[in-house]
């Protein structure tokens, strides 16, 4: 059994045991919903326990595959088989002059998978809070606030929270998904598809470069010492993107602050991909980061004030408030 088949089998088994608890949140723009539940035996009536039986299920509608759509369309025109358009089942609709619209269903076997399923199990309270709908608060983080509250919070995070990152770097898992690697311990990194991408539609290409060195946790740690690393990622990203037929002038490279995990990584996306992690209060373009360090000050990110939004139920927000 291949790794992919084994993963699908494991997820199917867990979904059969998944007990719905609540909808944590949804994102209409990305057509994604996050659901909290527990994974246990059918007769188990115990409550959801973070870190034990809790699970966060993510369901995301996938974009249409242009190549698959073209293939199905041509087959229909050539009378080789029933086209995808003939299989659409409509249940309601309206018409106004030359315009008509309806809702319905498309046979997924015709156009390929139409939903991406992700599962976090066992899910910790941090996983649950991250995906729960909550108010967002804006923090204006001065260098003093970073030193007194944020940096101690980051340094206190247990290494176990990013063990999955180390597993990737040591190729214990996901080795077959790596599309580029520079093994240099100081300026090297690996590039692989982000889990949020279905790896089929190049217009929504989403890769991530994870650095090998473990001493850079966030944007705040970057100085002129790290310029060779940052420039190396910028120069080599095009090699990985070429695998998906995305040219260099279509690449957007950026670093999140605050990041979702504290180990330096750079996001590499197609510029046509909108709305996912590119908000002005979070994404810092790699070219700008390099320029700020190289042209303004070597310790630019130790001195600058950074503003960003946090959920009101997140650990970091609570910690910063307790230090105020």
For each residue, the residues with C-beta under 8 A, 3 or more apart:
1: 5 6 9
2: 5 6
3: 6 7 176
4: 7 8
5: 1 2 8 9
6: 1 2 3 9 10
7: 3 4 10 11
8: 4 5 11 12
9: 1 5 6 12 13
10: 6 7 13 14
11: 7 8 14 15 117 119
12: 8 9 15 16
13: 9 10 16 17
14: 10 11 17 18 39 55 119 121
15: 11 12 18 57 117 119
16: 12 13
17: 13 14 39 40 41 42
18: 14 15 37 38 39 55 57
19: 37 38 39 40
20: 35 37
21: 35 36 37 38 48
22: 35 36
23: 26 33 34 35 36
24: 34 35 36 56 128 131 132 133
25: 33 34 131 132 133
26: 23 32 33 34 133
27: 30 31 32 33
28: 31
29: 275
30: 27 60 275 276
31: 27 28 60 61
32: 26 27 58 59 60 61
33: 23 25 26 27 58 59 60
34: 23 24 25 26 56 57 58 131 132
35: 20 21 22 23 24 56 57 58 59
36: 21 22 23 24 48 54 55 56 57 123 128 131 132
37: 18 19 20 21 48 54 55 57
38: 18 19 21 44 46 47 48 49 53 54 55
39: 14 17 18 19 53 55 121 122
40: 17 19 44 46 53
41: 17 44
42: 17
43:
44: 38 40 41 53
45:
46: 38 40 49 53
47: 38
48: 21 36 37 38 53 54
49: 38 46 52 53 54
50: 54 122 123 124 125 127 128
51: 54 122 123 124 125
52: 49 122
53: 38 39 40 44 46 48 49 122
54: 36 37 38 48 49 50 51 121 122 123 124 127 128
55: 14 18 36 37 38 39 119 120 121 122 123
56: 24 34 35 36 119 120 121 123 127 128 131
57: 15 18 34 35 36 37 117 118 119
58: 32 33 34 35 116 117 118 119 120 131
59: 32 33 35 115 116 117
60: 30 31 32 33 115 116 118 196
61: 31 32 114 115
62: 65 113 114 115 116 198 200
63: 198 201 203 204
64: 68 69 111 201
65: 62 68 69 111 112 200 201
66: 69 70 201 203
67: 70 71
68: 64 65 71 72 111 112
69: 64 65 66 72 73 84 111
70: 66 67 73 74
71: 67 68 74 75
72: 68 69 75 76 83 84 110 111
73: 69 70 76 77 83 84 85
74: 70 71 77 78
75: 71 72 78 80 81 83
76: 72 73 79 80 81 82 83 84 85 86
77: 73 74 83
78: 74 75
79: 76
80: 75 76
81: 75 76
82: 76 86 87
83: 72 73 75 76 77 86 87
84: 69 72 73 76 87 88 106 107 110 111
85: 73 76 88
86: 76 82 83
87: 82 83 84 106 107 110
88: 84 85 104 105 106
89: 104 105 106
90: 93 102 103 104
91: 102 103 104 105
92: 102 103
93: 90 100 101 102 103
94: 100 101 102
95: 99 100 101
96: 99 100
97:
98:
99: 95 96
100: 93 94 95 96
101: 93 94 95
102: 90 91 92 93 94
103: 90 91 92 93
104: 88 89 90 91
105: 88 89 91
106: 84 87 88 89 110 111 114
107: 84 87 110 111
108: 111 112 113 114
109:
110: 72 84 87 106 107
111: 64 65 68 69 72 84 106 107 108 114
112: 65 68 108 200
113: 62 108 116 198
114: 61 62 106 108 111
115: 59 60 61 62
116: 58 59 60 62 113 198
117: 11 15 57 58 59
118: 57 58 60 195
119: 11 14 15 55 56 57 58
120: 55 56 58 123 127
121: 14 39 54 55 56
122: 39 50 51 52 53 54 55
123: 36 50 51 54 55 56 120 127 128
124: 50 51 54 127 128
125: 50 51 128 129
126: 129 130 161 315
127: 50 54 56 120 123 124 130 131
128: 24 36 50 54 56 123 124 125 131 132
129: 125 126 132 134 311 313 314 315
130: 126 127 260 311 314
131: 24 25 34 36 56 58 127 128
132: 24 25 34 36 128 129 311 313
133: 24 25 26
134: 129 311 312 313 314
135: 311 312
136: 309 310 311 312
137: 309 310 311 312 317
138: 281 307 308 309
139: 145 307 308 309 310 317 320
140: 145 305 307
141: 145 146 150 305 306 307 308
142: 145 146 305
143: 146 147 302 303 304 305
144: 147 148
145: 139 140 141 142 148 149 150 320
146: 141 142 143 149 150 151 220 306
147: 143 144 150 151
148: 144 145 151 152 323
149: 145 146 152 153 319 320 323 324
150: 141 145 146 147 153 154 220 316 320
151: 146 147 148 154 155 220
152: 148 149 155 156
153: 149 150 156 157 315 316 319 320
154: 150 151 157 217 218 262
155: 151 152
156: 152 153
157: 153 154 161 162 262
158: 161
159: 162 163 166
160: 163
161: 126 157 158 261 262
162: 157 159 165 166 261 262 263
163: 159 160 166 167
164: 167 168 173
165: 162 168 169 210 261 263
166: 159 162 163 169 170
167: 163 164 170 172 173 174
168: 164 165 171 172 173 174 190 192 210
169: 165 166 190 210 212
170: 166 167
171: 168 174 175 178
172: 167 168 175
173: 164 167 168
174: 167 168 171 177 178 192
175: 171 172 178
176: 3
177: 174 192 193
178: 171 174 175 181 190 191 192
179: 191 192 193 207 240 243
180: 190 191 236 239 240
181: 178 188 189 190 191
182: 187 188 189 190 232 236
183: 188 212
184: 187 188 212 232
185: 188 212 213
186: 212 213 228 229
187: 182 184 228 229 232
188: 181 182 183 184 185 211 212 232
189: 181 182 209 210 211 212 229 232 233 266
190: 168 169 178 180 181 182 209 210 212
191: 178 179 180 181 207 208 209 210 236 237 240 268
192: 168 174 177 178 179 207 208 210
193: 177 179 197 199 206 207 208
194: 197 206 207 208 267
195: 118
196: 60 206 276
197: 193 194 204 205 206 207
198: 62 63 113 116 201 204
199: 193 244
200: 62 65 112
201: 63 64 65 66 198 204 205
202: 205 244 245 246 270
203: 63 66 270 272 273
204: 63 197 198 201 270 272 273
205: 197 201 202 241 244 246 268 269 270 273
206: 193 194 196 197 267 268 269 270 273 276
207: 179 191 192 193 194 197 237 240 241 267 268 269
208: 191 192 193 194 265 266 267 268
209: 189 190 191 233 237 265 266 268
210: 165 168 169 189 190 191 192 263 264 265
211: 188 189 216 229 233 263 264 265
212: 169 183 184 185 186 188 189 190
213: 185 186 216 229 264
214: 263
215: 221
216: 211 213 221 222 226 229 263 264
217: 154 220 221 262 263 264
218: 154 221 257 258 259 262 264
219: 222 255 256 257 259 284 289 301 306
220: 146 150 151 217 257 301 302 306
221: 215 216 217 218 226 264 301
222: 216 219 226 230 264 289 293 301
223: 226 293 298 299 301 302
224: 227 293 294 298
225:
226: 216 221 222 223 229 230 293
227: 224 230 231 290 293 294
228: 186 187 231 232
229: 186 187 189 211 213 216 226 232 233
230: 222 226 227 233 234 266 286 289 290 293
231: 227 228 234 235 290
232: 182 184 187 188 189 228 229 235 236
233: 189 209 211 229 230 236 237 253 266 286
234: 230 231 237 253 286 287 290
235: 231 232 238
236: 180 182 191 232 233 239 240
237: 191 207 209 233 234 240 241 248 251 253 266 268
238: 235 241 242 247 248 251
239: 180 236 242
240: 179 180 191 207 236 237 243 268
241: 205 207 237 238 244 246 247 248 250 251 268
242: 238 239 245 246 247
243: 179 240
244: 199 202 205 241
245: 202 242
246: 202 205 241 242 250 251 270
247: 238 241 242 250 251
248: 237 238 241 251
249:
250: 241 246 247 270 271 272
251: 237 238 241 246 247 248 268 269 270 271
252: 267 268 269 270 271 273 278 285
253: 233 234 237 266 267 268 285 286 287
254: 266 267 277 278 283 284 285 286
255: 219 259 264 265 266 267 283 284 286 289
256: 219 259 260 267 277 282 283 284
257: 218 219 220 282 284 306 308
258: 218 282 308 310 316
259: 218 219 255 256 262 265
260: 130 256
261: 161 162 165 265
262: 154 157 161 162 217 218 259
263: 162 165 210 211 214 216 217
264: 210 211 213 216 217 218 221 222 255
265: 208 209 210 211 255 259 261
266: 189 208 209 230 233 237 253 254 255 286
267: 194 206 207 208 252 253 254 255 256 277 283
268: 191 205 206 207 208 209 237 240 241 251 252 253
269: 205 206 207 251 252 273 276 278
270: 202 203 204 205 206 246 250 251 252 273
271: 250 251 252
272: 203 204 250
273: 203 204 205 206 252 269 270 276
274: 278
275: 29 30 278
276: 30 196 206 269 273
277: 254 256 267 282 283
278: 252 254 269 274 275 282 283
279: 282 283 309
280: 283
281: 138 307 308 309
282: 256 257 258 277 278 279 308 309
283: 254 255 256 267 277 278 279 280
284: 219 254 255 256 257 288 289
285: 252 253 254 288 289
286: 230 233 234 253 254 255 266 289 290
287: 234 253 290 291
288: 284 285 291 292
289: 219 222 230 255 284 285 286 292 293 301
290: 227 230 231 234 286 287 293 294
291: 287 288 294 295 296
292: 288 289 295 296 297 300 301 304
293: 222 223 224 226 227 230 289 290 296 297 298 300 301
294: 224 227 290 291
295: 291 292
296: 291 292 293 300
297: 292 293 300 303
298: 223 224 293
299: 223 302 303
300: 292 293 296 297 303 304
301: 219 220 221 222 223 289 292 293 304
302: 143 220 223 299
303: 143 297 299 300
304: 143 292 300 301
305: 140 141 142 143
306: 141 146 219 220 257
307: 138 139 140 141 281
308: 138 139 141 257 258 281 282
309: 136 137 138 139 279 281 282
310: 136 137 139 258 314 316 317
311: 129 130 132 134 135 136 137 314 317
312: 134 135 136 137 317
313: 129 132 134 317 318
314: 129 130 134 310 311 317 318
315: 126 129 153 318 319
316: 150 153 258 310 319 320
317: 137 139 310 311 312 313 314 320 321
318: 313 314 315 321 322
319: 149 153 315 316 322 323
320: 139 145 149 150 153 316 317 323 324
321: 317 318 324
322: 318 319
323: 148 149 319 320
324: 149 320 321
